[in-house]
């Protein structure tokens, strides 16, 4: 009789194994959510403002950690939290804090030096933005690569570091375009 009582007290092997699997799955889901929300994310391009570099429908891999350790650099493509758009915007960093931005003859000038922008599509005009413009501390000036069809810092002004969600690391979709940008 002692054997029967002991077997009732000990959990069966399959219940112990099930509990271990459930624990592993819960831990994996929690870690995945933490990583996705605080370290990395996948972002989709929703408009044409970054053509020809990025096109609508492409998916990007975003690094959300680097800007906690460093600041954005000129030429990086960043993800901006847009409160008005209710979605993130993808733009390129053009101007850094303390730099003077100007637009002349369809080109961008930083501190009176013409910026070499092989990635830019179209000409860059100030529209209604008043130049020359000095980028405030802890801000960057961003533009879309499709200059004639982009709402960017010429519309909403310089972007605070705190409004930058992260930087684009590489393109993940479509697969034939997979890789660095």
C-alpha positions as a LaTeX table, in Angstrom:
\begin{tabular}{lrrr}
\hline
Residue & $x$ (\AA) & $y$ (\AA) & $z$ (\AA) \\
\hline
Unk1 & 0.00 & 0.00 & 0.00 \\
Unk2 & 2.85 & 2.33 & 0.63 \\
Unk3 & 3.77 & 2.33 & $-3.08$ \\
Unk4 & 0.30 & 3.46 & $-4.15$ \\
Unk5 & 0.28 & 6.39 & $-1.72$ \\
Unk6 & 3.75 & 7.49 & $-2.80$ \\
Unk7 & 2.79 & 7.42 & $-6.46$ \\
Unk8 & $-0.25$ & 9.63 & $-5.79$ \\
Unk9 & 1.92 & 12.25 & $-4.05$ \\
Unk10 & 4.56 & 12.42 & $-6.77$ \\
Unk11 & 3.53 & 14.32 & $-9.88$ \\
Unk12 & 3.54 & 12.25 & $-12.99$ \\
Unk13 & 6.46 & 12.69 & $-15.33$ \\
Unk14 & 4.35 & 14.21 & $-18.12$ \\
Unk15 & 2.88 & 16.95 & $-15.85$ \\
Unk16 & 6.36 & 17.98 & $-14.75$ \\
Unk17 & 7.50 & 18.08 & $-18.37$ \\
Unk18 & 4.40 & 20.07 & $-19.39$ \\
Unk19 & 5.06 & 22.59 & $-16.61$ \\
Unk20 & 8.66 & 23.00 & $-17.81$ \\
Unk21 & 7.52 & 23.56 & $-21.41$ \\
Unk22 & 4.89 & 26.12 & $-20.35$ \\
Unk23 & 7.46 & 27.97 & $-18.26$ \\
Unk24 & 9.89 & 28.05 & $-21.19$ \\
Unk25 & 7.17 & 29.34 & $-23.53$ \\
Unk26 & 6.07 & 32.08 & $-21.13$ \\
Unk27 & 9.68 & 33.21 & $-20.60$ \\
Unk28 & 10.26 & 33.24 & $-24.38$ \\
Unk29 & 7.12 & 35.32 & $-25.02$ \\
Unk30 & 7.99 & 37.82 & $-22.26$ \\
Unk31 & 11.59 & 38.17 & $-23.53$ \\
Unk32 & 10.35 & 38.58 & $-27.10$ \\
Unk33 & 7.97 & 41.37 & $-26.08$ \\
Unk34 & 10.67 & 43.13 & $-24.06$ \\
Unk35 & 13.17 & 42.90 & $-26.90$ \\
Unk36 & 10.62 & 44.06 & $-29.48$ \\
Unk37 & 9.40 & 47.00 & $-27.41$ \\
Unk38 & 12.68 & 48.17 & $-25.91$ \\
Unk39 & 15.61 & 46.89 & $-27.98$ \\
Unk40 & 14.64 & 46.10 & $-31.57$ \\
Unk41 & 11.56 & 46.38 & $-33.74$ \\
Unk42 & 10.34 & 45.79 & $-37.25$ \\
Unk43 & 9.01 & 48.90 & $-38.98$ \\
Unk44 & 7.09 & 49.20 & $-42.23$ \\
Unk45 & 7.53 & 52.04 & $-44.73$ \\
Unk46 & 4.13 & 53.67 & $-45.36$ \\
Unk47 & 4.84 & 56.49 & $-47.81$ \\
Unk48 & 7.08 & 57.68 & $-50.64$ \\
Unk49 & 9.11 & 60.27 & $-48.73$ \\
Unk50 & 12.26 & 58.10 & $-48.66$ \\
Unk51 & 12.24 & 57.00 & $-52.33$ \\
Unk52 & 14.52 & 55.82 & $-53.98$ \\
Unk53 & 16.29 & 54.56 & $-50.87$ \\
Unk54 & 13.16 & 53.01 & $-49.37$ \\
Unk55 & 9.81 & 52.31 & $-50.99$ \\
Unk56 & 6.34 & 51.82 & $-49.61$ \\
Unk57 & 5.73 & 48.37 & $-48.14$ \\
Unk58 & 9.34 & 47.58 & $-47.29$ \\
Unk59 & 10.09 & 46.36 & $-43.78$ \\
Unk60 & 13.03 & 47.60 & $-41.77$ \\
Unk61 & 14.85 & 46.36 & $-38.68$ \\
Unk62 & 15.13 & 49.13 & $-36.07$ \\
Unk63 & 17.72 & 49.43 & $-33.31$ \\
Unk64 & 16.10 & 51.15 & $-30.31$ \\
Unk65 & 19.12 & 50.88 & $-28.00$ \\
Unk66 & 21.96 & 52.79 & $-29.67$ \\
Unk67 & 20.63 & 56.27 & $-29.04$ \\
Unk68 & 20.56 & 55.58 & $-25.31$ \\
Unk69 & 24.36 & 55.36 & $-25.56$ \\
Unk70 & 25.16 & 57.78 & $-28.39$ \\
Unk71 & 23.54 & 60.51 & $-30.51$ \\
Unk72 & 22.36 & 60.38 & $-34.13$ \\
Unk73 & 24.92 & 61.04 & $-36.85$ \\
Unk74 & 24.49 & 62.75 & $-40.20$ \\
Unk75 & 23.29 & 60.36 & $-42.88$ \\
Unk76 & 21.67 & 57.85 & $-40.51$ \\
Unk77 & 18.08 & 56.88 & $-41.22$ \\
Unk78 & 16.00 & 57.24 & $-38.07$ \\
Unk79 & 12.53 & 56.34 & $-36.86$ \\
Unk80 & 10.70 & 59.31 & $-35.36$ \\
Unk81 & 7.74 & 59.11 & $-33.00$ \\
Unk82 & 5.06 & 61.22 & $-34.67$ \\
Unk83 & 2.25 & 62.25 & $-32.37$ \\
Unk84 & 0.32 & 63.90 & $-35.21$ \\
Unk85 & 0.63 & 61.01 & $-37.68$ \\
Unk86 & $-0.15$ & 58.31 & $-35.06$ \\
Unk87 & 2.65 & 56.26 & $-36.58$ \\
Unk88 & 6.38 & 56.47 & $-36.87$ \\
Unk89 & 8.13 & 58.43 & $-39.61$ \\
Unk90 & 11.28 & 57.31 & $-41.41$ \\
Unk91 & 13.70 & 60.16 & $-42.24$ \\
Unk92 & 17.42 & 60.84 & $-42.78$ \\
Unk93 & 19.47 & 62.94 & $-40.34$ \\
Unk94 & 20.87 & 65.95 & $-42.20$ \\
Unk95 & 21.68 & 68.61 & $-39.60$ \\
Unk96 & 23.23 & 68.23 & $-36.15$ \\
Unk97 & 22.96 & 70.49 & $-33.06$ \\
Unk98 & 24.52 & 73.91 & $-33.56$ \\
Unk99 & 24.80 & 73.58 & $-37.36$ \\
Unk100 & 23.33 & 76.15 & $-39.73$ \\
Unk101 & 21.01 & 74.72 & $-42.41$ \\
Unk102 & 20.35 & 76.60 & $-45.64$ \\
Unk103 & 18.79 & 75.75 & $-49.00$ \\
Unk104 & 20.18 & 77.27 & $-52.20$ \\
Unk105 & 19.55 & 76.38 & $-55.83$ \\
Unk106 & 17.80 & 73.12 & $-54.87$ \\
Unk107 & 20.65 & 71.92 & $-52.63$ \\
Unk108 & 21.27 & 71.66 & $-48.88$ \\
Unk109 & 24.07 & 73.64 & $-47.28$ \\
Unk110 & 25.46 & 72.90 & $-43.81$ \\
Unk111 & 27.53 & 75.76 & $-42.35$ \\
Unk112 & 27.83 & 77.20 & $-45.90$ \\
Unk113 & 29.18 & 73.92 & $-47.35$ \\
Unk114 & 27.07 & 72.14 & $-49.96$ \\
Unk115 & 26.05 & 68.68 & $-48.75$ \\
Unk116 & 26.88 & 65.82 & $-51.14$ \\
Unk117 & 23.66 & 63.81 & $-51.28$ \\
Unk118 & 23.83 & 61.04 & $-53.86$ \\
Unk119 & 20.77 & 59.40 & $-52.22$ \\
Unk120 & 18.47 & 62.44 & $-52.63$ \\
Unk121 & 15.72 & 62.32 & $-55.24$ \\
Unk122 & 14.74 & 65.68 & $-56.68$ \\
Unk123 & 15.75 & 69.13 & $-55.55$ \\
Unk124 & 15.55 & 70.46 & $-52.01$ \\
Unk125 & 13.61 & 73.69 & $-51.61$ \\
Unk126 & 12.82 & 75.40 & $-48.31$ \\
Unk127 & 9.10 & 75.66 & $-49.12$ \\
Unk128 & 7.83 & 77.93 & $-46.31$ \\
Unk129 & 10.73 & 77.11 & $-43.98$ \\
Unk130 & 12.83 & 80.14 & $-43.06$ \\
Unk131 & 16.57 & 79.77 & $-43.58$ \\
Unk132 & 19.30 & 80.01 & $-42.55$ \\
Unk133 & 18.28 & 77.90 & $-39.56$ \\
Unk134 & 20.43 & 76.88 & $-36.59$ \\
Unk135 & 19.62 & 73.39 & $-35.25$ \\
Unk136 & 18.93 & 73.62 & $-31.47$ \\
Unk137 & 20.86 & 71.60 & $-28.89$ \\
Unk138 & 19.63 & 68.01 & $-28.45$ \\
Unk139 & 17.84 & 68.16 & $-31.81$ \\
Unk140 & 18.50 & 67.03 & $-35.38$ \\
Unk141 & 17.23 & 68.31 & $-38.71$ \\
Unk142 & 15.76 & 65.49 & $-40.82$ \\
Unk143 & 14.70 & 65.24 & $-44.46$ \\
Unk144 & 13.10 & 62.55 & $-46.56$ \\
Unk145 & 15.23 & 61.37 & $-49.48$ \\
Unk146 & 12.38 & 62.15 & $-51.92$ \\
Unk147 & 12.84 & 65.87 & $-51.37$ \\
Unk148 & 9.95 & 67.17 & $-53.42$ \\
Unk149 & 7.44 & 64.80 & $-51.75$ \\
Unk150 & 8.38 & 64.68 & $-48.08$ \\
Unk151 & 6.99 & 66.17 & $-44.90$ \\
Unk152 & 10.07 & 66.59 & $-42.76$ \\
Unk153 & 11.88 & 69.20 & $-40.67$ \\
Unk154 & 10.94 & 71.82 & $-43.27$ \\
Unk155 & 7.34 & 71.25 & $-42.08$ \\
Unk156 & 7.60 & 70.26 & $-38.40$ \\
Unk157 & 11.00 & 71.71 & $-37.45$ \\
Unk158 & 13.99 & 70.06 & $-35.84$ \\
Unk159 & 13.37 & 66.78 & $-34.03$ \\
Unk160 & 14.27 & 66.36 & $-30.37$ \\
Unk161 & 16.49 & 63.42 & $-29.43$ \\
Unk162 & 13.66 & 62.27 & $-27.16$ \\
Unk163 & 11.33 & 61.95 & $-30.18$ \\
Unk164 & 13.69 & 59.59 & $-32.01$ \\
Unk165 & 12.64 & 56.00 & $-31.45$ \\
Unk166 & 15.72 & 54.42 & $-33.03$ \\
Unk167 & 17.82 & 53.99 & $-36.14$ \\
Unk168 & 17.35 & 51.73 & $-39.12$ \\
Unk169 & 19.86 & 48.89 & $-39.18$ \\
Unk170 & 18.83 & 47.09 & $-42.35$ \\
Unk171 & 15.97 & 46.14 & $-44.65$ \\
Unk172 & 14.30 & 42.76 & $-43.99$ \\
Unk173 & 11.59 & 42.75 & $-46.66$ \\
Unk174 & 11.33 & 42.12 & $-49.53$ \\
Unk175 & 13.88 & 39.34 & $-49.37$ \\
Unk176 & 15.54 & 40.32 & $-52.65$ \\
Unk177 & 16.40 & 43.70 & $-51.01$ \\
Unk178 & 17.47 & 42.19 & $-47.67$ \\
Unk179 & 20.53 & 43.84 & $-46.18$ \\
Unk180 & 22.06 & 47.16 & $-45.26$ \\
Unk181 & 20.72 & 50.40 & $-46.66$ \\
\hline
\end{tabular}
